[in-house]
Amino acid sequence: MTRTRSARSGAPLGWEHLPAPDLRGRTVVMTGASDGLGREAALQLALWGADLVLAVRSRDKGEIVRSRVTAETGRPGAVRLVDLDLDDLSSVRAAAEAIGRETAGTGIDLLIHVAGLVTRRREETADGFERMLGVNALAPLLLTDLLLPSVRDRVVVVASHAHTFGRVDRADPHFRRGGWSLRAAYGRSKLVTMLWGLDLAEQLTATGSPVDLQLVHPGWVLTNLQNATGSDHLDALVTAASRPLAMTAQEGAASVLLAATQPLPSGSYLGPDGPGALHGRPTFLRRSPTALDRGLAREVAAWARAEVDGAGG
């Protein structure tokens, strides 16, 4: 008999006006499910009946999630794991091939990008990209492009309201000439994500594709992303101060789950309805004027694809 926790039964996550989705027979490919809101979203999708292919950097963490899903759903085969390191585009390409093999008989109903990172200093990926830009924006774009022919329904991309303070600098996108700060680099990575997401959503609509794309801001969620001050002591203080104010990972997963399962206009941007979009129930959000610039979106998407193609494509 399938076992579910009472906190997750009934209407999904407090959406009293929406029925719980029935995802039986549907295949979901997801990154970032090893921790935090990604793990909670993956568990809820499995409880709604989805079969999960989780692309993970850490097999050990992936196995923990697989065990938890099995215990809470009673479905030992609900999760399959694929290795993925978004720091290295050769790993992204290998993961896309492995996902293709895992989903050869079913296709992909939902592709969900949750994985992301914050760095304490300027770092580079294996391909020489500024690390937050590479992991948060460029690698997910490549994985999406590689898997899109197999996707039947929807792509969900976790971005951030941090895009509102991001700035695109085509002359020095990777901060090689200086000017790096956590705020500037993280904001840029999320703005680039918003822009390629907007462009791809419009392309899908224009070509009559049955696939749509949704963008998500999860809000202020207590996750490992906050541990980026450079000091373990200060990280602990930030976490302690955030705990009473920030949403739990399960609450933060609500916007991702809404974007994944409900009828929505293509290219929507969803996030919490509270002040500053920091917490609350998921709703439609306003994005910055820059993130709505369709001409810039086309330019940035073309540039981003040239970057990943130039890195061994």
C-alpha positions in Angstrom: 0.0 0.0 0.0 1.4 3.4 -1.0 2.2 5.5 2.1 2.2 9.3 2.0 2.7 11.8 4.8 -0.4 13.6 5.9 1.3 17.0 5.4 1.4 16.2 1.7 -2.0 14.7 1.2 -5.1 16.4 -0.2 -4.9 19.7 -2.0 -1.3 20.3 -3.1 0.6 22.5 -0.7 -2.4 24.6 0.3 -3.7 25.3 -3.2 -7.3 24.8 -2.1 -8.7 25.8 -5.4 -6.6 23.3 -7.4 -6.9 19.5 -7.6 -3.9 17.4 -6.7 -2.1 16.5 -10.0 -2.2 12.9 -11.2 1.3 12.2 -12.7 1.1 8.5 -13.0 2.8 7.3 -16.1 4.6 10.6 -16.6 8.4 10.9 -16.7 10.1 13.8 -15.0 13.8 14.7 -15.5 15.1 16.9 -12.8 18.4 18.5 -11.7 19.1 19.8 -8.2 17.0 17.2 -6.4 19.8 16.2 -4.0 19.1 19.0 -1.6 16.7 21.7 -0.4 13.7 22.7 -2.4 14.7 20.4 -5.3 14.6 17.4 -3.1 11.2 18.4 -1.7 9.8 19.0 -5.2 11.1 15.6 -6.4 9.5 13.9 -3.5 6.1 15.6 -4.1 6.2 14.8 -7.8 6.8 11.1 -6.9 4.0 11.1 -4.4 1.7 12.4 -7.2 2.8 9.3 -9.2 5.7 10.6 -11.4 8.6 8.5 -12.4 11.8 10.5 -11.8 15.1 10.6 -13.6 17.3 12.6 -11.3 20.6 14.1 -12.7 22.9 14.4 -9.7 26.4 15.5 -9.0 26.7 13.4 -5.8 25.6 9.7 -6.1 25.6 9.4 -2.4 23.1 12.2 -2.0 21.1 10.9 -4.9 20.8 7.5 -3.2 19.5 9.1 -0.1 16.8 10.8 -2.1 16.0 7.6 -3.9 15.7 5.8 -0.5 13.4 8.5 0.8 11.2 8.4 -2.2 10.9 4.6 -2.0 10.0 4.8 1.7 7.4 7.5 1.2 5.8 6.2 -2.0 6.2 2.5 -1.7 7.5 2.5 -5.3 11.1 1.1 -5.4 11.5 2.0 -9.1 10.2 5.5 -8.9 13.8 7.1 -9.1 16.6 6.5 -11.6 19.9 8.4 -11.2 22.2 9.8 -13.8 25.5 11.5 -13.2 25.7 15.2 -14.0 28.3 17.9 -13.2 27.1 21.3 -14.4 30.6 22.6 -13.9 31.8 20.7 -17.0 29.9 20.7 -20.3 31.4 17.4 -21.3 29.5 16.0 -18.3 26.3 17.8 -19.4 26.6 16.1 -22.9 27.3 12.7 -21.3 24.3 13.2 -19.0 22.1 14.1 -21.9 23.0 10.8 -23.6 22.4 8.8 -20.4 19.1 10.5 -19.9 18.2 9.7 -23.5 18.9 6.0 -22.8 16.9 6.0 -19.5 13.9 7.6 -21.2 14.1 5.9 -24.6 10.9 4.1 -24.1 8.9 6.9 -22.5 10.2 10.2 -23.6 10.3 13.1 -21.2 7.1 14.8 -20.0 8.7 17.4 -17.8 12.3 18.7 -17.7 12.9 20.7 -14.5 16.1 22.7 -13.8 16.6 23.4 -10.0 20.3 23.0 -9.6 22.3 26.2 -9.0 25.1 27.6 -6.9 26.5 30.7 -5.2 30.3 31.1 -4.9 32.3 33.1 -2.4 34.8 34.4 -4.9 35.3 34.4 -8.6 35.8 30.9 -9.9 35.7 29.2 -13.3 34.1 26.1 -14.6 36.1 23.4 -16.4 35.3 25.2 -19.7 36.6 28.6 -18.5 33.2 30.3 -17.7 32.6 32.4 -14.7 31.3 29.7 -12.4 27.9 31.0 -11.5 27.1 32.0 -15.1 28.3 28.6 -16.3 26.4 26.5 -13.8 23.3 28.6 -13.3 22.7 29.7 -16.9 24.9 28.1 -19.6 24.9 24.5 -18.6 21.1 24.3 -18.2 20.6 25.9 -21.6 22.8 23.2 -23.2 21.0 20.4 -21.3 17.7 21.8 -22.4 18.7 22.1 -26.1 20.0 18.5 -26.0 16.9 17.0 -24.4 14.3 19.2 -26.0 13.5 16.8 -28.9 12.4 14.3 -26.3 10.3 16.6 -24.2 6.6 16.3 -24.7 5.0 18.8 -22.3 7.0 21.4 -20.4 10.4 22.8 -19.3 10.6 24.5 -15.9 13.6 26.7 -15.1 14.4 28.0 -11.6 15.7 31.5 -12.0 15.6 34.2 -9.3 14.3 37.7 -8.6 18.0 38.5 -8.3 17.8 39.0 -12.1 16.4 42.4 -11.3 19.9 43.6 -10.3 21.8 41.7 -13.0 23.4 43.4 -15.9 24.5 41.9 -19.3 28.0 42.8 -20.3 28.8 41.3 -23.7 32.3 42.7 -23.7 33.2 41.0 -20.4 30.5 38.4 -19.6 32.8 36.4 -17.3 34.3 39.2 -15.3 37.8 38.5 -16.6 38.6 42.2 -16.5 37.4 42.7 -12.9 34.3 43.9 -11.3 33.3 40.6 -9.9 31.1 40.5 -6.8 28.8 37.8 -5.5 25.8 40.1 -6.1 26.9 41.2 -9.6 27.8 37.7 -10.8 24.7 36.0 -9.3 22.4 38.6 -10.7 24.0 38.2 -14.2 23.6 34.5 -14.1 19.9 34.8 -13.3 19.3 37.5 -15.8 20.9 35.4 -18.6 18.7 32.5 -17.5 15.6 34.7 -17.6 16.5 35.9 -21.1 17.3 32.6 -22.7 14.1 31.2 -21.1 12.0 34.0 -22.6 13.6 33.5 -26.0 13.0 29.7 -25.9 9.4 30.1 -24.7 8.7 32.5 -27.6 10.4 30.1 -30.1 8.3 27.2 -28.9 5.1 29.2 -29.2 6.0 30.5 -32.6 6.7 27.1 -34.0 3.5 25.6 -32.7 5.3 23.2 -30.4 3.2 21.4 -27.8 6.0 22.1 -25.3 6.0 25.3 -23.2 8.6 26.8 -20.8 8.0 28.3 -17.3 10.3 30.4 -15.2 10.3 30.3 -11.4 11.6 32.4 -8.5 11.3 30.2 -5.4 11.6 33.0 -2.9 13.7 33.2 0.2 14.3 29.6 1.1 16.5 28.2 3.8 19.0 26.1 1.7 22.7 25.6 1.3 22.9 28.5 -1.1 23.1 30.8 1.9 26.4 29.4 2.9 28.4 31.7 0.7 29.9 34.4 3.0 33.4 32.9 3.1 33.3 32.2 6.8 31.8 29.1 8.4 31.0 31.1 11.5 29.2 33.8 9.6 27.4 31.2 7.5 26.1 29.7 10.7 24.9 33.2 11.9 23.2 33.9 8.6 21.4 30.6 8.7 20.3 31.1 12.3 19.0 34.6 11.5 17.3 33.4 8.4 15.6 30.4 10.0 12.6 32.3 11.5 12.0 34.4 8.4 12.8 32.3 5.4 10.5 29.6 3.9 11.2 26.0 4.4 12.4 23.9 1.5 9.0 22.3 1.2 7.3 25.8 1.1 9.9 27.0 -1.4 9.1 24.0 -3.7 5.5 25.2 -4.1 6.3 27.6 -7.0 8.3 24.9 -8.8 5.5 22.4 -8.4 2.9 24.9 -9.6 5.0 25.7 -12.6 5.4 22.0 -13.3 1.8 20.8 -13.0 -0.7 23.5 -13.7 -2.1 25.0 -17.0 -0.1 28.3 -17.6 0.7 30.6 -20.4 4.1 29.8 -21.9 6.9 31.9 -20.6 5.2 32.7 -17.3 7.3 33.8 -14.3 6.0 32.5 -11.0 7.0 33.1 -7.4 5.8 33.9 -3.9 3.1 36.5 -3.4 4.5 38.1 -0.3 6.4 41.4 0.1 9.5 41.5 -2.1 8.5 38.0 -3.5 10.5 36.6 -0.5 7.8 34.3 0.8 4.2 33.4 0.3 2.1 31.3 -2.1 3.0 31.1 -5.7 1.6 33.6 -8.1 2.5 35.4 -11.3 5.4 37.9 -10.8 6.6 41.0 -12.6 10.0 40.7 -14.1 12.4 43.5 -14.8 12.1 45.5 -18.0 15.5 44.1 -19.1 14.2 40.5 -18.6 11.3 41.4 -21.0 13.4 42.8 -23.8 12.8 40.3 -26.6 15.5 41.7 -28.8 18.1 41.3 -26.0 16.7 37.9 -25.2 17.4 36.8 -28.8 20.9 38.2 -28.7 21.8 36.7 -25.3 20.4 33.3 -26.2 22.5 33.3 -29.4 25.6 34.4 -27.5 25.0 31.7 -24.8 24.7 29.0 -27.4 27.9 30.2 -29.1 29.6 30.0 -25.8 28.6 26.4 -25.1 29.2 25.4 -28.7 32.7 26.8 -28.5 33.4 24.7 -25.4 33.5 21.4 -27.3 30.2 21.2 -29.0 
